[in-house]
Amino acid sequence: MAYDLPMRVFLGITGASGAAYGGRTLLALTAAGHHVGLCVSDAGCQVISHEILGEGPRPTSRDHVMDRFLADHCDPAGSVDVLAPDDIACSFASGSSGARVALVMPCSTSSLGRIAHGTGDNLIHRVAEVMLKERGQLVLVPRETPASLIQLRNMVAVTEAGAVVLPASPALYTQPQSVDDMIDFVVGKALDVLRIDHALFPRWDEAGRVEA
Ligand SMILES: Cc1cc2nc3c(=O)[nH]c(=O)nc-3n(C[C@H](O)[C@H](O)[C@H](O)COP(=O)(O)O)c2cc1C
């Protein structure tokens, strides 16, 4: 069952490779009419600059990166509040705000570690902490491979605390035709966990085939 519209969803984009996962998620959520609180970490900004804008990993201005990123990844059907990583006074940073859905996508191993150990130092970590203490929904999307024992233990710790770890692992059984298809598969799986409606990938039907 899907939630009613519109939802308040927090989206954290950290500095793991795979900024496009965050971008496609932002587009999907806003196109579906949701209200998104978006926070991009400093490292996330660097990776967006490199991977999405093609301007290298040392941007001269955060505003420039965010302006270009938002121009291509927001749909007017929804709305976006852009939140600074140090804006720990924003509503999402408090359990009393009532927001109960958050994604960190992609999630760096460094942010994963901070969330796992409750030693956050920015808004993304704080929102994750709030989701865990309030028993909200938290989806973390790491990309790193291979995984060290420390990273695997951190994944276990956040899972035990109530988060869902959803590695950025695109399936091939859907017969993706493009990189976008592969990205959309991961984004769609995250939205499935949060019970947010989408049509980002074909469903596997009862006869064992994907829908056209
Ligand atoms: C181009 C680029 C790609 C990176 N890819 C990854 C990655 O896939 N996974 C990861 O955990 N860290 C990756 N990093 C390192 C993180 O950005 C770094 O650990 C950073 O401190 C994470 O900070 P954050 O969690 O606040 O965003 C990458 C950095 C750069 C510049």
The ligand as a Tripos MOL2 file, in Angstrom:
@<TRIPOS>MOLECULE
LIG
   31    33     1     0     0
SMALL
NO_CHARGES

@<TRIPOS>ATOM
      1 C1         34.9950   11.1650   -7.1310 C.3       1 LIG1
      2 C2         34.8740   10.5520   -5.7610 C.ar      1 LIG1
      3 C3         34.2710    9.3150   -5.6270 C.ar      1 LIG1
      4 C4         34.1200    8.7240   -4.3690 C.ar      1 LIG1
      5 N1         33.4970    7.5240   -4.2770 N.ar      1 LIG1
      6 C5         33.2440    7.0000   -3.0610 C.ar      1 LIG1
      7 C6         32.4600    5.7950   -2.9510 C.ar      1 LIG1
      8 O1         32.0100    5.2050   -3.9270 O.2       1 LIG1
      9 N2         32.1790    5.3400   -1.7110 N.ar      1 LIG1
     10 C7         32.5960    5.9950   -0.5720 C.ar      1 LIG1
     11 O2         32.2670    5.5420    0.5300 O.2       1 LIG1
     12 N3         33.3620    7.1280   -0.6530 N.ar      1 LIG1
     13 C8         33.6880    7.6450   -1.8600 C.ar      1 LIG1
     14 N4         34.4210    8.8070   -1.9720 N.ar      1 LIG1
     15 C9         35.0020    9.3610   -0.7330 C.3       1 LIG1
     16 C10        34.0190   10.2100    0.0730 C.3       1 LIG1
     17 O3         33.6000   11.3060   -0.6830 O.3       1 LIG1
     18 C11        34.7180   10.6930    1.3860 C.3       1 LIG1
     19 O4         34.8820    9.5870    2.2800 O.3       1 LIG1
     20 C12        33.9570   11.7750    2.0910 C.3       1 LIG1
     21 O5         34.6360   12.1350    3.2700 O.3       1 LIG1
     22 C13        32.5470   11.3790    2.4310 C.3       1 LIG1
     23 O6         31.9470   12.4450    3.1420 O.3       1 LIG1
     24 P1         30.3660   12.5240    3.3130 P.3       1 LIG1
     25 O7         29.9200   11.2110    3.8470 O.co2     1 LIG1
     26 O8         30.1660   13.6420    4.3030 O.co2     1 LIG1
     27 O9         29.7800   12.8720    2.0120 O.co2     1 LIG1
     28 C14        34.6040    9.4100   -3.2210 C.ar      1 LIG1
     29 C15        35.2050   10.6740   -3.3660 C.ar      1 LIG1
     30 C16        35.3470   11.2270   -4.6260 C.ar      1 LIG1
     31 C17        35.9930   12.5780   -4.7540 C.3       1 LIG1
@<TRIPOS>BOND
     1     1     2 1
     2     2     3 ar
     3     2    30 ar
     4     3     4 ar
     5     4     5 ar
     6     4    28 ar
     7     5     6 ar
     8     6     7 ar
     9     6    13 1
    10     7     8 2
    11     7     9 ar
    12     9    10 ar
    13    10    11 2
    14    10    12 ar
    15    12    13 ar
    16    13    14 ar
    17    14    15 1
    18    14    28 ar
    19    15    16 1
    20    16    17 1
    21    16    18 1
    22    18    19 1
    23    18    20 1
    24    20    21 1
    25    20    22 1
    26    22    23 1
    27    23    24 1
    28    24    25 2
    29    24    26 1
    30    24    27 1
    31    28    29 ar
    32    29    30 ar
    33    30    31 1
@<TRIPOS>SUBSTRUCTURE
     1 LIG1         1 GROUP 0 **** ****
